[in-house]
């Protein structure tokens, strides 16, 4: 299940595949460590997108300062309320 929160639509103005990728990452980063062992293959399979498309979407989310990577395998959601 992908949970889309109001702030993702109303504050961040995310739409389409970008919204879905962000929602997946957001959902996995709500644990205490606030990081997720990034799994591009999982997102690709879940959404029916190529891994290249996932890369492009993640690049866009990084440019918008919504997510960041500690390394190529660990992603977290930036605090959008600051």
C-alpha positions in Angstrom: 0.0 0.0 0.0 1.3 3.5 -0.9 0.1 6.2 1.5 -0.2 9.7 0.1 -0.5 12.4 2.7 -2.2 15.8 2.1 1.1 17.7 2.6 2.6 15.8 -0.4 -0.1 17.3 -2.6 -0.9 20.6 -1.0 2.5 21.7 0.3 5.1 19.9 -1.8 2.9 20.0 -5.0 4.0 16.5 -6.1 2.1 14.7 -8.8 2.2 11.5 -10.8 5.2 9.2 -10.6 7.2 11.7 -8.6 4.5 11.7 -5.9 4.4 7.9 -5.8 8.2 7.5 -5.5 8.3 10.2 -2.8 5.4 8.5 -0.9 7.2 5.1 -1.0 10.4 6.6 0.3 8.5 8.6 2.9 6.7 5.5 4.1 9.9 3.6 4.6 11.7 6.4 6.4 9.3 6.9 9.2 11.1 4.3 11.4 13.2 5.6 14.3 16.5 5.6 12.2 14.7 7.7 9.5 16.8 6.1 6.8 15.8 3.4 4.2 18.1 1.0 2.5 17.2 2.3 -0.9 15.9 -0.4 -3.2 15.5 0.9 -6.7 14.4 -2.5 -8.0 11.5 -2.6 -5.4 10.2 0.8 -6.5 10.6 0.0 -10.1 8.6 -3.2 -9.8 6.0 -1.7 -7.5 5.3 1.2 -10.0 6.1 -0.5 -13.3 8.8 2.0 -14.1 12.3 1.4 -15.4 15.2 1.9 -13.0 16.4 4.8 -15.2 13.0 6.5 -14.6 13.4 5.9 -10.9 16.9 7.5 -11.1 15.5 10.6 -12.9 12.7 11.0 -10.4 15.1 10.7 -7.4 17.4 13.2 -9.1 14.4 15.6 -9.3 13.4 15.0 -5.6 17.0 15.7 -4.6 17.0 18.9 -6.7 13.8 20.0 -4.9 15.6 19.2 -1.6 12.9 16.7 -0.6 15.2 13.6 -0.2 18.9 13.0 0.2 21.2 10.1 0.0 23.8 9.3 2.7 25.4 7.0 0.1 24.0 5.3 -3.0 22.2 2.8 -0.8 20.7 4.9 2.0 18.0 7.5 1.4 16.1 9.8 3.8 13.4 12.4 3.6 14.5 16.0 4.3 12.5 18.0 6.8 10.2 19.9 4.4 8.7 22.0 7.3 11.9 24.0 7.9 
